[in-house]
Amino acid sequence: MTAFDPAIYRDPHAVATLCDAILKTASRPCRLMEMCGGQTHALLKFGVDELLREKVTFIHGPGCPVCVTPAGTIDKAIQIARQPETILTTYGDMLRVPGTMQSLAQARADGADVQIVYSSLDALNLARTHPDRQVVFFAIGFETTAPANAVALLQAESLKLDNFSLLCSQFRIPPALTSILEQPERPLDGFLAAGHVCAVMGTGEYHGISRKYQVPISVTGFEAVDLLLGVYQLVQALESRSYQVSNAYGRTVNAEGNPAAKALIDKVFEPCDRDWRGIGTIPASGWRLKDQFADYDADKRYILNEFCQEASSPCIAGEVLQGVKTPFDCPAYGHLCTPENPLGATMVSSEGTCAAYYRYRGVRR
């Protein structure tokens, strides 16, 4: 029960065996939080939450970088896109995320130059082929995107490109997990850590958190067997009161992570406080460019105004992001708020919790 061949990630027998083991091992109900939007979608897609509902309740954490990018940061991106001779590049998911007044898609319809790219290197190539334009890459994401963004910046420096910069909205998962655990009331028993984040950073940052807060953490992948193995590890740890970090994604994650990727991050970025949509400021939960790369920092290159950050009413995306409520608790979900007409970021993003519920659970009243 400790490892499975990659060929059976969705094998019905393996799924049934693990579900049976979890339900028999758990002597009491437990509440587990997954820390990645990809995990949320997989849990609902494969029906893992339904299979285990007798003993396990899943609380959906703030694990979607598009969703937690605050309205004020969207406002900055829009201001940049409106600058003369400037191209603002971003991922497609970011286009419809609401800012204070409008989204990037609405700004583009008004004439701002906003272009979709698939990576920071695409934005870099755009800067190389358009030397007469300033090209800004909206660098959002968790630890998984930071190494590629660092590579793009270092290549721009090597090529002596003065028309390329990053608008950084990089987030770090461990400080967010700590922030959740330090809430006055913590009805959580364990965490499913994101496998792709840990593939970059390793598991080292989680051991101290697990010991300090007496909570088990399991790193998982995104298939049914991956997730169930992680849940089984957490249930075993809770039953034995052994609060530790376990790895249910050994084919991809090791304790050290990716040393080359981590070295790139350390060279280009430094920790900073970061605002999370619907949550607020979490200390040291983001990365910003080091001062030596100030010439490539859009925050410093442009004079940008700050806006107050207000959620769309009656959208409760902030409470969904905190795991306090589910989409079914929102009066707008499925009616005023749909993927075609989203009110909140959790419905916009392909990794958002509301989008996952709408796709796999429909509208329930």
N, C-alpha and C positions, 0 to 999 in steps of 0.2 A: 504493500500500500504506500510505498515511499517513492516509487517512480513508475512512469508509464512510457511505453514506446511511442515515439511521435506519430505513428500511424493510427493511434487510437484516441486522438484528442477529442473526437466526438463519438466514440464508440458507445453504443447504447448499454452494453454490458458493463463497461467501465463506469459509466455514469450511474447506473443502477447500484453497482457495488459501492461506490463512494457515498451516494445518498443514503443507502442503508447503514453504512458505517457511521456516518455523521449523526443520523437520527438515533441510533442505538447508543452512541457514545455520549451525546449531550444529555446530561441529567436535568437540565433546566433550559429555558429559552435564553437566547443571547442576541445581542444587537451588534452587528458588524458594519463598519463603514468602509466602502471601497473608495480609493483616492484617485480614480481615473475615470473620465467619461467613457473611454473605451471599455472598461470593465462594466460600467453601468449598462451600456448597450448590450454587451455579451450576456450579462445576467438575465436581462429581460428577453433577449433574442432566444436563448436556449431554455428559458423557463426555469432557471435555477432557483429564483426567488419563490416560485410556486412549488417546486419540488420540496423545498426545505421549510416552508412557511410554518410547519408545526413547531419547529425548534429555532429557526433563524429568521431574524428580521434584518433586512439590508437597509442601511442608512446611506443615502447618496451624498458623497462629499463634494467639495469644490474642485473637481478634477478635470475641468475643461478650461484651458487657457483663454479661449475666445470668450467664454462666458464670464470669466472673472476680470477681464480687461475693463477697467472702469470707464464710465461715460466721459470723464474729463480727458482721458487719454485718447479716446475717439475724437473728441473735440480738437485736440492738438493735431491729430493726423489730418483732420479736415482743414484746419488753418494752413497747414503746410501744403496740402494739395491745391489750395487756392492761390498760392504764391506764383508770381510770374515765372515762366520758364522752369517750372518744377513738375516732376512726375512723382506721385506717391504710389509706391508699389506695395501690394499686400496679398494675403491669401484670400481665396474666394469667400471663405466663411466669415471674414471680417466685414464684408460689404454692407450687410444689413443689420449689424449690431447697432443698437441705438446709442447715440450720444446724447448730450443735453438737449439739443434742438433738432438734430437730424442725424442720419446715418451717412456713411461714406457713399453708399449707392445714391442717396438723394443729393449729396453734394456733387457727385459725378453728373447726375442729370442736370444740375444747375451750371455745369461747365467746368468743374474742377477736374484736373487730370489725374484720375485714379486708375491704375492698371493692375490686373490680377497676374501674379506670378506663382510659380510652384516652389521656389526656393530663393534664398538670399543670393545665390549665384546667378539666378536668372536676372535679378535686379542689378547685380554687378555688370553683367553682360549688356544690359540696357544702358548703363552709364558709359560703358566703353563705346557703344555704337551711337550714342547721343552726347557727344562732348559739349554741346551747346546748351544742355539741359542739366539741372540739378536732379539727381535721382535719389529718393529717400525710400529705404526699405523699412516697413513697419515690422519691427522684430519682436513678435509676440511668441510666447510659448513657455513651457517648463524646461527642465534641464535637457530634454531631448533635442531641442532646436538650437541651444546655445553654441555647441561646437561648430555647426555649419555657419552660423552667423559670425563667429570669430574668424573662421577661414575666409569668408567674404571680405571682412574688414582688413585682414592681413594681406590679402591679395590686392585690395585697393591701395593699400599703403605701398606695397611692392611695385605696383604699376604707376604709382604717383598720381592716382586719380583724385582730383580735387572736386569732383562733382558727384560724389557718392557719400551717403551717410546713413546711419541707423537711428530710427526712433525706437528706443528700447522699452519693451514691456515684458521683460523676462521675469518669470516667477520661479521660486524654489519651494518644493513640497515639504521638506521636514519642518521649517518654521510654521507653516500653515497647520500641520498636524499637531505641533506643540500648542499653537493657539487654540485649537479645538479642545485639546485635553485640559487646558487651563480655564475653561469656562466653569462658572460656579456649579452648574449641574451637568454632569457628564454621563448620560445614559448610554455609554458605549463600552463594549467588552473587548473589542479587537479591531484591527485594521487590515485591509488587503492593500498592500503597497503596489504601485504600478511597475510592472516588469520592464517597460521600455525606459522609464526614468532610472531604475536601478541598473539597467544594462550599461548606462553611461556612468552613473555615480557610485555604483556598488551598494552594499548594504551597511557600510560602516556608520553612516549618519543615524541609523535607526536604533542601534543597540542601546545608546545612552537614553533615548526617549523611552524605549520599552522598559528599561530598568527603573528609571525615575518615576514613571507614571503607572508602573505595574500593569502593563497592557501588552498582550502578545501582538506581533505584527508578522504577516506572511506575505512574501512577494509572489505575485501570480502573473500568468500570461492572460490570454484573452479568448481561450477556447473553454468549452464546458468542463473538460477534465482538469485543465489548469486551475480554474476557479474552484471547483469542488475539492481538489487536493489542498488548495490554500485554506478553504473553510475547514476541512478535516484537521489540518494542522492547528488551526486556531482553537477548534473545539477540544482537541487533545490537550493543548496548552492550558486552556481554561479549567478543564477537569483536573489536571495535575497541579494547577496553580504555578506553572513554570512560565514566567513572563519573559519571553525571548523572541528573537527574530528568526524566522524559518524561511526557507526558500523552496517554493513550489514551481519554480521556473528555471531550474538548473541548466537547461540546455542553452539558455541565453544569458543568465545573470550569475556573476560570481561576487565574492566579497569585495574585491578591489575595484570592480567596474572596468571602465576603459581608460587606461592611463593616458593614452594619447589625447583622447577627447577632453579629459579633465585638465591636462596641461594647457590645451588651447583656451579653455574657459579661464583658468588662472592667469594666463598671459594677458587676456583682453578685458575681463570683467572683474568687478569687486562687489561684495554684498552691499545691499542698501535696503532701507525700508521701502515697502511697496504697498500701494492701495489695491485692495481686492474688491471688485464690485459686489455690493450687498453684504460685505463683511467689515470693511474698513481697513485701516493701516495695520499691517503685521510687521513687526521689526525684523530686519535682516531677511525678508522673504523674497527679495528680488535681486537682480544683478543690474549694474549700470556700467558703462564704459569707464575704464580707468582714465585719469587725467591726461596721460600721455597720448590718448586717442581722442582728445577733445575735438580735433578738427573733423572727426567723423561722427560726432554726436549731434544729431538733429536738434536735441533739446537746447544745445548751446549755440548752434548755428543760426537758429531762428528765434525771434522774439515772439513768444507764445503766451496768450492770455489763459488764465485759469477760470474754470467755470464750476459752479456748484453741480453736484452730481445727484440727480433725482431719478428715482425709478418711475417707470410708466405705471400709472394707476389704471385699473386695479391689479396690475401684475405683482406677484409676490416672489419674483425670481430670486431676490436676496435671501428670503427664508428657505427657498428650495436649495440654493447654493450652500447654505449653512447646514442642511440636513434637518432643519427644524420642521419643515412641512414637505409634502409631496405635491406633484402637479395636480393630483386629484383634489387637493385642498384649495386650489386657486379658482376663484369665481370666473376668471377669464379663460381658463384652459379649455381648449377644444371648441370654444364658441367665439369670443372676441379675439382669442389668441390661437393661431394655427401656424403651421410652417409657411403657409402662403402669406399670412398677415401676422407676423410675430410682434408681440408687445415687449418681450424680454429676451435677453441674450440666451437663456436656457432653451428657448424654442428655435432660435436662429441657427445655432451651431449644430453641425452634424454629430457632435459629441455631447450636446446638452441633454440634461435629464428630461426636460419637458419634451424635447424632440424624440427621445427614446420611448417615453411613455406613449406619445401619440402614435409612433410607428408600430409598437409591439403590444400596446394595451388598449389603444383606441380611446374613446371618450366615455367615461363612466360617471354617472350621477345617481 
